[in-house]
Amino acid sequence: MSYTKESLERVLAAAGDATVDYVNSAGARRYMVVTTDFDNKYIKAKLSERKRAFDETGIVVFAWDIDKFKTIDPATVVGITPMSSTLKNV
C-alpha cells in the first residue's frame, strides 16, 4: 500500500503506538516502533532537547526503539501494525 502524508497521519493517529515497516535509502526493509502522540512527559522532555528542525516533507514520529524523533517519508512505508494488535491489548 502506498501512503500520502495525510493518509499516513490518519493511520498512525488511529493506531496509537505502532510498528512501521519501511524501505531505507539502501533498499533494505527496516522497522521502527513509533507514536505520533507526543502528549506525555517523557516525549515532551525529549522534544525540548531536539536541536534540528522538523522536516516538513514527512511525518514526525517519536521512535520508542531508538529513543528519538524521526521523520518518516510516506513513500517508503510498506506496512503499519498497531502495537495493540501485536500485544493483543494485554
C-alpha positions in Angstrom: 0.0 0.0 0.0 1.2 3.5 -0.8 0.6 6.4 1.6 0.2 10.1 1.2 1.3 12.3 4.0 -2.3 12.8 5.0 -3.3 9.1 4.9 -0.2 8.1 6.9 -1.0 10.7 9.5 -4.6 9.4 9.8 -3.4 5.7 10.1 -0.8 6.5 12.6 -3.1 8.6 14.7 -5.7 5.8 14.7 -3.1 3.2 15.5 -1.5 4.9 18.5 1.8 3.2 19.1 2.7 1.1 16.0 5.4 -0.7 14.2 6.1 1.0 10.9 7.9 -1.1 8.2 9.7 0.9 5.6 12.4 0.7 3.0 15.6 2.7 3.7 17.7 4.6 1.2 19.8 1.4 0.6 16.7 -0.5 -0.3 16.7 -2.6 2.9 13.5 -3.2 4.7 13.5 -1.8 8.3 11.1 -1.0 11.1 10.6 1.4 13.9 8.2 1.3 16.9 6.6 4.8 16.8 4.0 7.1 18.1 2.6 10.4 16.8 1.1 11.2 20.2 3.6 13.5 21.9 1.3 14.2 24.9 3.3 12.6 27.7 6.1 13.9 30.0 8.8 11.7 28.6 8.3 12.7 24.9 7.8 16.3 25.9 11.1 16.3 27.6 12.7 14.8 24.5 11.0 17.4 22.3 12.6 20.2 24.3 16.1 18.6 23.8 15.6 18.4 20.0 18.2 20.5 18.2 17.2 20.1 14.5 14.2 21.5 12.8 11.5 19.0 11.7 11.4 18.0 8.0 8.2 19.3 6.6 8.0 16.7 3.8 7.4 13.7 6.1 5.6 12.7 9.2 7.3 13.4 12.5 7.2 10.5 14.9 8.8 9.5 18.2 10.6 6.2 17.7 10.5 4.3 21.0 13.0 1.7 19.9 15.7 4.4 19.2 14.5 6.9 21.7 14.4 9.9 19.4 12.3 11.8 16.9 12.4 10.7 13.3 10.8 11.9 10.1 9.1 9.2 8.0 8.8 9.6 4.2 5.3 8.2 3.4 6.6 6.9 0.1 8.9 4.5 1.9 6.3 2.9 4.2 5.3 -0.6 3.3 3.3 -1.6 6.4 1.9 -0.5 9.7 1.0 -2.8 12.6 -0.7 -1.2 15.6 1.0 -2.3 18.9 -2.4 -3.2 20.3 -2.8 -6.0 17.7 0.8 -7.2 18.4 0.3 -7.2 22.1 -3.4 -8.3 21.8 -4.3 -5.4 24.2 -2.7 -7.2 27.1 
